[in-house]
Amino acid sequence: MQFLISHGIDLNAKDVDGKTALKLAMEDDNTEAAELLLAHGANPNI
């Protein structure tokens, strides 16, 4: 994920179900990924 972030991926992009990477990380209980996304500007209000 760090590679994608460093290359400018849209952290707030939604998948076909309307879920962001942050939402998917939280659904998976992946705290490390969620913290990384938030630290790099993912919007928790989407």
PDB file of N, CA, C, O and CB in Angstrom:
ATOM      1  N   MET A   1       0.819  -1.178   0.000  1.00  0.00           N
ATOM      2  CA  MET A   1       0.000   0.000   0.000  1.00  0.00           C
ATOM      3  C   MET A   1       0.871   1.253   0.000  1.00  0.00           C
ATOM      4  O   MET A   1       0.533   2.246  -0.645  1.00  0.00           O
ATOM      5  CB  MET A   1      -0.936  -0.008   1.196  1.00  0.00           C
ATOM      6  N   GLN A   2       1.970   1.210   0.708  1.00  0.00           N
ATOM      7  CA  GLN A   2       2.865   2.371   0.761  1.00  0.00           C
ATOM      8  C   GLN A   2       3.333   2.746  -0.643  1.00  0.00           C
ATOM      9  O   GLN A   2       3.459   3.930  -0.957  1.00  0.00           O
ATOM     10  CB  GLN A   2       4.081   2.081   1.671  1.00  0.00           C
ATOM     11  N   PHE A   3       3.592   1.749  -1.487  1.00  0.00           N
ATOM     12  CA  PHE A   3       4.018   2.008  -2.867  1.00  0.00           C
ATOM     13  C   PHE A   3       2.945   2.804  -3.609  1.00  0.00           C
ATOM     14  O   PHE A   3       3.246   3.796  -4.274  1.00  0.00           O
ATOM     15  CB  PHE A   3       4.311   0.678  -3.608  1.00  0.00           C
ATOM     16  N   LEU A   4       1.712   2.369  -3.492  1.00  0.00           N
ATOM     17  CA  LEU A   4       0.612   3.050  -4.178  1.00  0.00           C
ATOM     18  C   LEU A   4       0.427   4.470  -3.654  1.00  0.00           C
ATOM     19  O   LEU A   4       0.203   5.401  -4.427  1.00  0.00           O
ATOM     20  CB  LEU A   4      -0.689   2.259  -4.013  1.00  0.00           C
ATOM     21  N   ILE A   5       0.523   4.627  -2.348  1.00  0.00           N
ATOM     22  CA  ILE A   5       0.388   5.961  -1.751  1.00  0.00           C
ATOM     23  C   ILE A   5       1.490   6.884  -2.264  1.00  0.00           C
ATOM     24  O   ILE A   5       1.232   8.035  -2.616  1.00  0.00           O
ATOM     25  CB  ILE A   5       0.435   5.877  -0.205  1.00  0.00           C
ATOM     26  N   SER A   6       2.708   6.374  -2.302  1.00  0.00           N
ATOM     27  CA  SER A   6       3.829   7.204  -2.741  1.00  0.00           C
ATOM     28  C   SER A   6       3.748   7.557  -4.221  1.00  0.00           C
ATOM     29  O   SER A   6       4.420   8.483  -4.677  1.00  0.00           O
ATOM     30  CB  SER A   6       5.137   6.496  -2.460  1.00  0.00           C
ATOM     31  N   HIS A   7       2.933   6.828  -4.972  1.00  0.00           N
ATOM     32  CA  HIS A   7       2.766   7.115  -6.397  1.00  0.00           C
ATOM     33  C   HIS A   7       1.448   7.834  -6.697  1.00  0.00           C
ATOM     34  O   HIS A   7       1.014   7.894  -7.848  1.00  0.00           O
ATOM     35  CB  HIS A   7       2.838   5.826  -7.194  1.00  0.00           C
ATOM     36  N   GLY A   8       0.823   8.372  -5.662  1.00  0.00           N
ATOM     37  CA  GLY A   8      -0.303   9.266  -5.850  1.00  0.00           C
ATOM     38  C   GLY A   8      -1.671   8.651  -6.050  1.00  0.00           C
ATOM     39  O   GLY A   8      -2.553   9.282  -6.632  1.00  0.00           O
ATOM     40  N   ILE A   9      -1.862   7.433  -5.579  1.00  0.00           N
ATOM     41  CA  ILE A   9      -3.184   6.818  -5.705  1.00  0.00           C
ATOM     42  C   ILE A   9      -4.233   7.675  -5.002  1.00  0.00           C
ATOM     43  O   ILE A   9      -3.946   8.310  -3.987  1.00  0.00           O
ATOM     44  CB  ILE A   9      -3.178   5.386  -5.120  1.00  0.00           C
ATOM     45  N   ASP A  10      -5.437   7.690  -5.542  1.00  0.00           N
ATOM     46  CA  ASP A  10      -6.543   8.425  -4.925  1.00  0.00           C
ATOM     47  C   ASP A  10      -7.036   7.621  -3.725  1.00  0.00           C
ATOM     48  O   ASP A  10      -7.693   6.593  -3.891  1.00  0.00           O
ATOM     49  CB  ASP A  10      -7.709   8.682  -5.953  1.00  0.00           C
ATOM     50  N   LEU A  11      -6.721   8.086  -2.526  1.00  0.00           N
ATOM     51  CA  LEU A  11      -7.078   7.360  -1.310  1.00  0.00           C
ATOM     52  C   LEU A  11      -8.575   7.335  -1.050  1.00  0.00           C
ATOM     53  O   LEU A  11      -9.057   6.532  -0.252  1.00  0.00           O
ATOM     54  CB  LEU A  11      -6.379   7.968  -0.131  1.00  0.00           C
ATOM     55  N   ASN A  12      -9.302   8.202  -1.715  1.00  0.00           N
ATOM     56  CA  ASN A  12     -10.742   8.282  -1.501  1.00  0.00           C
ATOM     57  C   ASN A  12     -11.554   7.685  -2.649  1.00  0.00           C
ATOM     58  O   ASN A  12     -12.773   7.844  -2.705  1.00  0.00           O
ATOM     59  CB  ASN A  12     -11.142   9.715  -1.297  1.00  0.00           C
ATOM     60  N   ALA A  13     -10.873   7.001  -3.557  1.00  0.00           N
ATOM     61  CA  ALA A  13     -11.575   6.348  -4.668  1.00  0.00           C
ATOM     62  C   ALA A  13     -12.479   5.255  -4.117  1.00  0.00           C
ATOM     63  O   ALA A  13     -12.180   4.630  -3.099  1.00  0.00           O
ATOM     64  CB  ALA A  13     -10.568   5.759  -5.701  1.00  0.00           C
ATOM     65  N   LYS A  14     -13.584   5.039  -4.809  1.00  0.00           N
ATOM     66  CA  LYS A  14     -14.542   4.015  -4.386  1.00  0.00           C
ATOM     67  C   LYS A  14     -14.526   2.849  -5.362  1.00  0.00           C
ATOM     68  O   LYS A  14     -14.305   3.027  -6.560  1.00  0.00           O
ATOM     69  CB  LYS A  14     -15.964   4.606  -4.279  1.00  0.00           C
ATOM     70  N   ASP A  15     -14.764   1.657  -4.835  1.00  0.00           N
ATOM     71  CA  ASP A  15     -14.864   0.482  -5.696  1.00  0.00           C
ATOM     72  C   ASP A  15     -16.274   0.400  -6.284  1.00  0.00           C
ATOM     73  O   ASP A  15     -17.075   1.317  -6.100  1.00  0.00           O
ATOM     74  CB  ASP A  15     -14.520  -0.813  -4.906  1.00  0.00           C
ATOM     75  N   VAL A  16     -16.580  -0.684  -6.983  1.00  0.00           N
ATOM     76  CA  VAL A  16     -17.887  -0.816  -7.641  1.00  0.00           C
ATOM     77  C   VAL A  16     -19.039  -0.849  -6.644  1.00  0.00           C
ATOM     78  O   VAL A  16     -20.186  -0.595  -7.013  1.00  0.00           O
ATOM     79  CB  VAL A  16     -17.917  -2.074  -8.489  1.00  0.00           C
ATOM     80  N   ASP A  17     -18.743  -1.157  -5.387  1.00  0.00           N
ATOM     81  CA  ASP A  17     -19.764  -1.180  -4.338  1.00  0.00           C
ATOM     82  C   ASP A  17     -19.842   0.138  -3.572  1.00  0.00           C
ATOM     83  O   ASP A  17     -20.626   0.269  -2.632  1.00  0.00           O
ATOM     84  CB  ASP A  17     -19.486  -2.313  -3.372  1.00  0.00           C
ATOM     85  N   GLY A  18     -19.026   1.116  -3.976  1.00  0.00           N
ATOM     86  CA  GLY A  18     -19.037   2.418  -3.321  1.00  0.00           C
ATOM     87  C   GLY A  18     -18.207   2.486  -2.056  1.00  0.00           C
ATOM     88  O   GLY A  18     -18.368   3.411  -1.260  1.00  0.00           O
ATOM     89  N   LYS A  19     -17.320   1.519  -1.859  1.00  0.00           N
ATOM     90  CA  LYS A  19     -16.496   1.489  -0.648  1.00  0.00           C
ATOM     91  C   LYS A  19     -15.098   2.019  -0.937  1.00  0.00           C
ATOM     92  O   LYS A  19     -14.515   1.736  -1.983  1.00  0.00           O
ATOM     93  CB  LYS A  19     -16.415   0.061  -0.085  1.00  0.00           C
ATOM     94  N   THR A  20     -14.570   2.796   0.011  1.00  0.00           N
ATOM     95  CA  THR A  20     -13.202   3.298  -0.097  1.00  0.00           C
ATOM     96  C   THR A  20     -12.241   2.285   0.530  1.00  0.00           C
ATOM     97  O   THR A  20     -12.658   1.342   1.203  1.00  0.00           O
ATOM     98  CB  THR A  20     -13.065   4.691   0.591  1.00  0.00           C
ATOM     99  N   ALA A  21     -10.957   2.501   0.296  1.00  0.00           N
ATOM    100  CA  ALA A  21      -9.942   1.630   0.894  1.00  0.00           C
ATOM    101  C   ALA A  21     -10.028   1.673   2.416  1.00  0.00           C
ATOM    102  O   ALA A  21      -9.832   0.657   3.083  1.00  0.00           O
ATOM    103  CB  ALA A  21      -8.532   2.044   0.428  1.00  0.00           C
ATOM    104  N   LEU A  22     -10.322   2.854   2.964  1.00  0.00           N
ATOM    105  CA  LEU A  22     -10.443   2.986   4.415  1.00  0.00           C
ATOM    106  C   LEU A  22     -11.612   2.150   4.937  1.00  0.00           C
ATOM    107  O   LEU A  22     -11.482   1.455   5.945  1.00  0.00           O
ATOM    108  CB  LEU A  22     -10.626   4.464   4.808  1.00  0.00           C
ATOM    109  N   LYS A  23     -12.736   2.220   4.260  1.00  0.00           N
ATOM    110  CA  LYS A  23     -13.907   1.430   4.663  1.00  0.00           C
ATOM    111  C   LYS A  23     -13.581  -0.065   4.615  1.00  0.00           C
ATOM    112  O   LYS A  23     -13.945  -0.807   5.528  1.00  0.00           O
ATOM    113  CB  LYS A  23     -15.122   1.745   3.747  1.00  0.00           C
ATOM    114  N   LEU A  24     -12.904  -0.505   3.570  1.00  0.00           N
ATOM    115  CA  LEU A  24     -12.541  -1.917   3.446  1.00  0.00           C
ATOM    116  C   LEU A  24     -11.559  -2.333   4.539  1.00  0.00           C
ATOM    117  O   LEU A  24     -11.663  -3.430   5.087  1.00  0.00           O
ATOM    118  CB  LEU A  24     -11.937  -2.192   2.065  1.00  0.00           C
ATOM    119  N   ALA A  25     -10.608  -1.455   4.854  1.00  0.00           N
ATOM    120  CA  ALA A  25      -9.650  -1.754   5.922  1.00  0.00           C
ATOM    121  C   ALA A  25     -10.369  -1.915   7.255  1.00  0.00           C
ATOM    122  O   ALA A  25     -10.063  -2.823   8.027  1.00  0.00           O
ATOM    123  CB  ALA A  25      -8.584  -0.646   6.023  1.00  0.00           C
ATOM    124  N   MET A  26     -11.323  -1.034   7.519  1.00  0.00           N
ATOM    125  CA  MET A  26     -12.068  -1.114   8.782  1.00  0.00           C
ATOM    126  C   MET A  26     -12.943  -2.369   8.835  1.00  0.00           C
ATOM    127  O   MET A  26     -13.048  -3.005   9.883  1.00  0.00           O
ATOM    128  CB  MET A  26     -12.941   0.141   8.965  1.00  0.00           C
ATOM    129  N   GLU A  27     -13.563  -2.724   7.724  1.00  0.00           N
ATOM    130  CA  GLU A  27     -14.382  -3.940   7.685  1.00  0.00           C
ATOM    131  C   GLU A  27     -13.541  -5.184   7.941  1.00  0.00           C
ATOM    132  O   GLU A  27     -14.033  -6.176   8.480  1.00  0.00           O
ATOM    133  CB  GLU A  27     -15.093  -4.062   6.335  1.00  0.00           C
ATOM    134  N   ASP A  28     -12.262  -5.127   7.549  1.00  0.00           N
ATOM    135  CA  ASP A  28     -11.335  -6.251   7.732  1.00  0.00           C
ATOM    136  C   ASP A  28     -10.611  -6.197   9.071  1.00  0.00           C
ATOM    137  O   ASP A  28      -9.767  -7.048   9.351  1.00  0.00           O
ATOM    138  CB  ASP A  28     -10.318  -6.272   6.609  1.00  0.00           C
ATOM    139  N   ASP A  29     -10.932  -5.206   9.902  1.00  0.00           N
ATOM    140  CA  ASP A  29     -10.226  -4.987  11.170  1.00  0.00           C
ATOM    141  C   ASP A  29      -8.726  -4.807  10.958  1.00  0.00           C
ATOM    142  O   ASP A  29      -7.917  -5.223  11.788  1.00  0.00           O
ATOM    143  CB  ASP A  29     -10.475  -6.155  12.123  1.00  0.00           C
ATOM    144  N   ASN A  30      -8.364  -4.183   9.840  1.00  0.00           N
ATOM    145  CA  ASN A  30      -6.964  -3.945   9.516  1.00  0.00           C
ATOM    146  C   ASN A  30      -6.587  -2.539   9.991  1.00  0.00           C
ATOM    147  O   ASN A  30      -6.554  -1.587   9.210  1.00  0.00           O
ATOM    148  CB  ASN A  30      -6.705  -4.111   7.981  1.00  0.00           C
ATOM    149  N   THR A  31      -6.306  -2.438  11.278  1.00  0.00           N
ATOM    150  CA  THR A  31      -5.994  -1.155  11.905  1.00  0.00           C
ATOM    151  C   THR A  31      -4.751  -0.516  11.304  1.00  0.00           C
ATOM    152  O   THR A  31      -4.707   0.699  11.110  1.00  0.00           O
ATOM    153  CB  THR A  31      -5.805  -1.336  13.400  1.00  0.00           C
ATOM    154  N   GLU A  32      -3.753  -1.318  11.011  1.00  0.00           N
ATOM    155  CA  GLU A  32      -2.511  -0.787  10.447  1.00  0.00           C
ATOM    156  C   GLU A  32      -2.775  -0.093   9.111  1.00  0.00           C
ATOM    157  O   GLU A  32      -2.277   1.008   8.876  1.00  0.00           O
ATOM    158  CB  GLU A  32      -1.478  -1.915  10.265  1.00  0.00           C
ATOM    159  N   ALA A  33      -3.544  -0.721   8.247  1.00  0.00           N
ATOM    160  CA  ALA A  33      -3.866  -0.121   6.948  1.00  0.00           C
ATOM    161  C   ALA A  33      -4.718   1.128   7.134  1.00  0.00           C
ATOM    162  O   ALA A  33      -4.493   2.138   6.468  1.00  0.00           O
ATOM    163  CB  ALA A  33      -4.598  -1.135   6.044  1.00  0.00           C
ATOM    164  N   ALA A  34      -5.688   1.065   8.030  1.00  0.00           N
ATOM    165  CA  ALA A  34      -6.558   2.216   8.280  1.00  0.00           C
ATOM    166  C   ALA A  34      -5.745   3.408   8.780  1.00  0.00           C
ATOM    167  O   ALA A  34      -5.949   4.531   8.321  1.00  0.00           O
ATOM    168  CB  ALA A  34      -7.655   1.854   9.301  1.00  0.00           C
ATOM    169  N   GLU A  35      -4.837   3.176   9.707  1.00  0.00           N
ATOM    170  CA  GLU A  35      -4.000   4.257  10.231  1.00  0.00           C
ATOM    171  C   GLU A  35      -3.104   4.840   9.147  1.00  0.00           C
ATOM    172  O   GLU A  35      -2.908   6.053   9.084  1.00  0.00           O
ATOM    173  CB  GLU A  35      -3.148   3.754  11.394  1.00  0.00           C
ATOM    174  N   LEU A  36      -2.565   3.983   8.300  1.00  0.00           N
ATOM    175  CA  LEU A  36      -1.718   4.442   7.202  1.00  0.00           C
ATOM    176  C   LEU A  36      -2.521   5.316   6.239  1.00  0.00           C
ATOM    177  O   LEU A  36      -2.061   6.380   5.825  1.00  0.00           O
ATOM    178  CB  LEU A  36      -1.103   3.241   6.452  1.00  0.00           C
ATOM    179  N   LEU A  37      -3.708   4.865   5.891  1.00  0.00           N
ATOM    180  CA  LEU A  37      -4.569   5.638   4.993  1.00  0.00           C
ATOM    181  C   LEU A  37      -4.927   6.992   5.599  1.00  0.00           C
ATOM    182  O   LEU A  37      -4.861   8.015   4.917  1.00  0.00           O
ATOM    183  CB  LEU A  37      -5.845   4.854   4.673  1.00  0.00           C
ATOM    184  N   LEU A  38      -5.303   7.001   6.861  1.00  0.00           N
ATOM    185  CA  LEU A  38      -5.654   8.255   7.529  1.00  0.00           C
ATOM    186  C   LEU A  38      -4.456   9.198   7.621  1.00  0.00           C
ATOM    187  O   LEU A  38      -4.594  10.405   7.422  1.00  0.00           O
ATOM    188  CB  LEU A  38      -6.202   7.973   8.928  1.00  0.00           C
ATOM    189  N   ALA A  39      -3.293   8.652   7.918  1.00  0.00           N
ATOM    190  CA  ALA A  39      -2.080   9.466   8.039  1.00  0.00           C
ATOM    191  C   ALA A  39      -1.709  10.138   6.720  1.00  0.00           C
ATOM    192  O   ALA A  39      -1.036  11.169   6.701  1.00  0.00           O
ATOM    193  CB  ALA A  39      -0.919   8.607   8.523  1.00  0.00           C
ATOM    194  N   HIS A  40      -2.157   9.540   5.621  1.00  0.00           N
ATOM    195  CA  HIS A  40      -1.828  10.091   4.305  1.00  0.00           C
ATOM    196  C   HIS A  40      -3.000  10.822   3.663  1.00  0.00           C
ATOM    197  O   HIS A  40      -2.963  11.131   2.472  1.00  0.00           O
ATOM    198  CB  HIS A  40      -1.363   8.988   3.388  1.00  0.00           C
ATOM    199  N   GLY A  41      -4.035  11.098   4.443  1.00  0.00           N
ATOM    200  CA  GLY A  41      -5.091  11.972   3.960  1.00  0.00           C
ATOM    201  C   GLY A  41      -6.394  11.338   3.532  1.00  0.00           C
ATOM    202  O   GLY A  41      -7.240  12.019   2.952  1.00  0.00           O
ATOM    203  N   ALA A  42      -6.586  10.057   3.797  1.00  0.00           N
ATOM    204  CA  ALA A  42      -7.877   9.453   3.458  1.00  0.00           C
ATOM    205  C   ALA A  42      -8.977  10.146   4.254  1.00  0.00           C
ATOM    206  O   ALA A  42      -8.801  10.458   5.431  1.00  0.00           O
ATOM    207  CB  ALA A  42      -7.873   7.918   3.744  1.00  0.00           C
ATOM    208  N   ASN A  43     -10.094  10.381   3.613  1.00  0.00           N
ATOM    209  CA  ASN A  43     -11.213  11.077   4.245  1.00  0.00           C
ATOM    210  C   ASN A  43     -12.101  10.069   4.971  1.00  0.00           C
ATOM    211  O   ASN A  43     -12.702   9.212   4.323  1.00  0.00           O
ATOM    212  CB  ASN A  43     -12.034  11.872   3.193  1.00  0.00           C
ATOM    213  N   PRO A  44     -12.198  10.149   6.293  1.00  0.00           N
ATOM    214  CA  PRO A  44     -13.025   9.195   7.043  1.00  0.00           C
ATOM    215  C   PRO A  44     -14.521   9.478   6.933  1.00  0.00           C
ATOM    216  O   PRO A  44     -15.336   8.691   7.414  1.00  0.00           O
ATOM    217  CB  PRO A  44     -12.624   9.206   8.496  1.00  0.00           C
ATOM    218  N   ASN A  45     -14.884  10.583   6.310  1.00  0.00           N
ATOM    219  CA  ASN A  45     -16.294  10.977   6.225  1.00  0.00           C
ATOM    220  C   ASN A  45     -16.961  10.616   4.901  1.00  0.00           C
ATOM    221  O   ASN A  45     -18.078  11.054   4.625  1.00  0.00           O
ATOM    222  CB  ASN A  45     -16.414  12.451   6.443  1.00  0.00           C
ATOM    223  N   ILE A  46     -16.285   9.830   4.097  1.00  0.00           N
ATOM    224  CA  ILE A  46     -16.872   9.418   2.812  1.00  0.00           C
ATOM    225  C   ILE A  46     -17.594   8.100   3.005  1.00  0.00           C
ATOM    226  O   ILE A  46     -18.164   7.564   2.056  1.00  0.00           O
ATOM    227  CB  ILE A  46     -15.783   9.290   1.700  1.00  0.00           C
TER     228      ILE A  46
END
